[in-house]
Amino acid sequence: MTSSSSSPSLKDLGNQFYVKGDYEKAIELYKQGIEELGSNENGGNNELLSILKCNISTSYIQLKKYEESLKSALEAIESNPNSAKAFLRAGESYIGLKLYKEAKENYLMCIKNINTNDESSKTLLASAENGLLNSKMKQFYQPILESSPELYNRVEIKYLDNVKEKALFAKETIQKGEIVFSDLPYCHQLSVDSLHNHFTKICSHCIKFINTSETTIIKCGGKGCNYQYCSEKCKQDSIPYHSQSCLNLSDKKSLENNPIYKYRKMVENAPTSTQLLLAESIISMISYLLKTKKVKNCNLALGSVTHLKRTSLMAQQPSFNGKNLGDLQKQYQPLLSLLEEQYGLKLKEDLENNILSQEFKKCILEFYDNLLGMINFNSTSTVIKSGNKVNIVENVQVKSGKKTITKSKTRVQEDQCWGVGLFPIFSCMNHSCLPNIEISNEIQDGVDRVKMVVKAKKLIPAGSEILHSYCDENLPTKERKQLLLSQYGFKCLCPKCSR
Ligand SMILES: C[S@@+](CC[C@H](N)C(=O)[O-])C[C@H]1O[C@@H](n2cnc3c(N)ncnc32)[C@H](O)[C@@H]1O
């Protein structure tokens, strides 16, 4: 609370009630202070007037009455247009009102007006910078969260600190076993080995097993294309993207300009990986979104690409498991050059003119890097079970007297495949070796797309961070630490690792 030597009694008294958490009473006293100022000769003390209004705003923020807090903050700015704190309160009120653009403007004004000689300037600056990052984060993610409240209404995304950057939080208390949130990928792909083993049995869109005794398989329609669907809906949902990459849906002329066709030619001799397949489906999606000028979705796609990437993360890349990363980079190189050639200008234009808001523009040059970073660090694999038991025949070596002979052995296993997806909300979750959530494996039944369902592993109190384990949390500490450092680039400081 801001304090000053004149009109001390009512303001200081208000502050005492504020500290005790009686915000209504504090507001009443600050208001009396304003009245008193107006009726005495100190009426011209605008600085004090601004402080009192600012304190009223702070109290309303505590009460989550953001209309009122904003009104007081704006009045405080009117009384003293140089008050950094009043701009800070206006920023916080705008966040409460979900007006993120306005929030950002006010945080910037706060930073501009901070008096560095002031003792509290460091705290003020930290709050404003945090608020600024938070409003950027919210401006991007809030529309996704609000687009499907049935999936995301229990969670929110906030800027946490400069180590973890963004994080996912519980908006309400969630009991053990309850669903925390579900997430839909904006891009997903069947793994290379599942494609190889199960392609004929799996829907190319929702990547679920097709029960052929009940469902007729629907083909893509492109001559020679082996894409297939479990329903008309999956086909309808998939075709706009798939037609960008289906070499058989393109006529000869457009085939030559087909990015996926070019890409496949380029990587003909490169090893194929699931991640590369995912990259392919990202190109298809971007291609489709740009062509159809679906700016809102494009914003989601491209915004995620630029936003999921974290500067500190990319800076750590060279120190990662060099071999792996080097290999991956080599694999991506043709894709990156292709993107540049194919979309370079257009993409930049679109990014600048239509898609990205101001703060993303600075990311443009890093776009391709971001794509790589995003795929590396944010894709999540998901296993899909068919419910069918299958016999797996394996060759095993057995000893027979002094000789070792090969025998075939049959093992019964549930048929399953796996794929990778980019899940925008899921990928905001940070790691802990003491996670409070787990991925539910009952996920795929009854849903028409690949959906990630996240359940509480223990009670999650309202306001706490939602955390999952990026590795097997039962591994020995040393192994976990090494794995997290080499694969995700951070030193785990969770309570289990610090013990
Ligand atoms: C999938 S992202 C999680 C969201 C991320 N915080 C962000 O802002 O985009 C994974 C990255 O977050 C950071 N991270 C996650 N958990 C962390 C932890 N426990 N300590 C430090 N950094 C962490 C690491 O940089 C990691 O590579």
The ligand as an ORCA input file, in Angstrom:
! r2SCAN-3c Opt
* xyz 0 1
  C       6.601    -28.441    -22.915
  S       7.429    -26.997    -22.396
  C       6.524    -26.519    -20.963
  C       6.055    -25.091    -21.064
  C       7.150    -24.075    -20.924
  N       7.291    -23.656    -19.542
  C       6.914    -22.852    -21.822
  O       6.963    -21.721    -21.338
  O       6.708    -23.055    -23.019
  C       8.909    -27.728    -21.753
  C       9.981    -26.735    -21.359
  O       9.602    -26.008    -20.163
  C      10.716    -25.856    -19.268
  N      10.453    -26.591    -18.021
  C       9.479    -27.483    -17.813
  N       9.516    -27.968    -16.563
  C      10.544    -27.363    -15.946
  C      11.109    -27.455    -14.637
  N      10.616    -28.272    -13.718
  N      12.189    -26.667    -14.357
  C      12.710    -25.837    -15.293
  N      12.232    -25.723    -16.565
  C      11.156    -26.472    -16.878
  C      11.911    -26.471    -19.991
  O      12.600    -25.457    -20.678
  C      11.254    -27.446    -20.960
  O      12.049    -27.765    -22.074
*
